[in-house]
Amino acid sequence: MELPASAQRFKNAATEAGLEIDIMEMPDSTRTAEEAAAACKCEVGQIVKSLVFTGHDSGDIYMLLVSGSNRVNQKGIAAEIGEALDRPEADFVRTHTSYAIGGIPPLGHATPIKTWLDKDLLQYKTVFAAAGTPRCIFSVDPQKLATAANATITTVT
């Protein structure tokens, strides 16, 4: 099966980061954590949400890899990062990640992004994340994902 171009671009980046993955293209959208969990037949908590923020003062880009069942405590994360966080517009996200919202993978972005991984993902043997399109996903050991993404493990709730 030939992957969509953005999924293949991600697969190449994952391989370069030391992750050997298989990308699955689903027949329906996996844009939301709930849709992805239904498609993967897993718990919503096993879905990795790739959320992009910008530093309010610095404009730096940050990515939070969050368990699908969690909501981010922006003030708590901001305290850890050292500045308030803003949610950027979709065009900004696409420009800096090179992926559309709903398909943003956890690594392999156009711009290097400082990344934090939700420690709640580590309770699972396998998690599922977007692989470059709103219908492409991959499974991975969350600890291996944290290593490949050079992510800081933290509490996001």
C-alpha positions in Angstrom: 0.0 0.0 0.0 1.3 3.4 -0.9 1.1 6.0 1.9 -0.1 9.5 1.4 3.0 11.8 0.9 2.7 13.4 4.4 2.5 10.0 6.0 5.5 8.8 4.1 7.4 11.9 5.1 6.6 11.2 8.7 7.6 7.5 8.4 11.0 8.6 7.0 11.4 11.0 10.0 10.4 8.3 12.5 12.9 5.9 11.0 15.7 8.6 11.2 14.7 9.0 14.9 15.1 5.3 15.5 11.4 4.3 15.5 10.5 1.3 13.3 6.8 1.8 12.8 4.0 0.6 10.6 1.5 3.2 9.5 -2.1 2.2 9.1 -4.4 4.2 6.9 -7.9 4.0 8.4 -11.1 4.1 6.3 -12.6 6.8 8.5 -11.2 9.9 10.2 -9.0 9.5 13.3 -8.9 13.3 13.8 -10.2 13.2 17.4 -9.0 11.0 20.2 -12.5 9.4 20.3 -12.5 8.6 16.6 -8.9 7.2 16.8 -9.8 5.0 19.8 -12.8 3.6 18.0 -10.7 2.9 14.9 -7.9 1.3 16.9 -10.2 -0.6 19.2 -8.4 0.8 22.2 -9.0 3.0 25.2 -9.1 6.8 24.6 -6.2 7.1 27.0 -4.0 5.2 24.6 -4.4 7.9 21.9 -1.6 10.4 21.8 -2.9 14.0 21.1 -0.1 16.1 19.5 -1.0 19.6 20.8 1.0 22.7 19.6 1.3 25.8 21.8 3.4 29.0 21.6 5.1 30.8 24.4 3.2 34.0 25.1 6.3 36.1 25.5 8.9 34.2 23.5 6.9 32.9 20.6 8.7 29.6 21.0 6.8 26.6 19.8 6.0 23.7 22.2 4.4 20.4 21.6 2.6 18.4 24.3 2.0 14.7 23.6 -1.1 14.1 25.7 -3.1 11.1 26.6 -6.5 11.2 24.8 -8.4 11.0 28.1 -6.6 14.0 29.6 -7.1 17.8 29.3 -4.0 20.0 29.6 -3.7 22.2 32.6 -2.1 25.2 30.7 -1.2 27.0 33.9 0.6 24.0 35.3 2.5 23.3 32.1 3.3 27.0 31.7 4.9 27.0 35.2 7.1 24.1 34.1 8.0 25.6 30.8 8.5 29.1 32.3 6.0 31.2 30.4 2.3 31.4 29.6 1.1 29.4 26.6 -1.1 30.4 23.7 -2.9 28.2 21.2 -1.7 29.3 17.7 -3.9 29.5 14.6 -4.2 26.4 12.3 -2.1 28.1 9.5 0.8 28.7 12.0 0.6 25.1 13.2 0.7 23.8 9.6 3.6 26.0 8.7 5.8 25.0 11.6 4.9 21.3 11.7 4.2 20.8 8.0 1.1 18.8 8.9 -2.6 19.6 9.2 -4.3 19.6 12.6 -5.8 16.2 13.2 -2.8 14.5 11.5 0.1 16.1 13.4 2.6 13.4 14.3 4.7 13.5 17.5 8.0 14.2 15.7 9.5 15.0 12.3 8.3 18.6 12.0 9.4 21.4 9.6 10.6 23.4 12.6 12.3 21.7 15.7 9.8 21.8 18.5 10.5 21.4 22.2 8.3 18.4 23.3 6.7 17.2 26.6 5.1 13.8 27.0 2.2 13.1 29.3 3.4 10.6 31.9 -0.1 9.0 31.9 0.8 7.5 28.4 3.5 5.4 30.1 0.9 3.2 31.8 0.2 1.6 28.5 2.3 -1.0 26.6 1.2 0.5 23.3 -0.2 3.9 22.3 -1.4 5.2 19.0 -0.6 8.5 17.4 -1.3 10.5 14.2 1.1 9.7 11.3 0.8 12.7 9.1 -2.8 12.7 8.0 -6.2 12.7 9.8 -6.6 9.0 8.7 -3.1 7.6 9.3 -2.0 6.3 12.6 0.8 4.2 14.1 1.3 2.2 17.3 4.4 2.6 19.5 5.7 1.9 22.9 5.3 5.2 24.7 8.8 5.1 26.3 10.3 4.6 22.8 8.2 7.5 21.5 9.4 9.8 24.3 13.0 8.9 23.5 12.6 9.4 19.7 10.8 12.7 20.2 13.4 13.8 22.8 10.4 14.6 25.0 10.5 15.6 28.7 8.1 13.4 30.6 5.7 15.5 32.8 2.2 15.7 34.3 -0.1 17.6 32.0 -3.4 17.6 34.0 
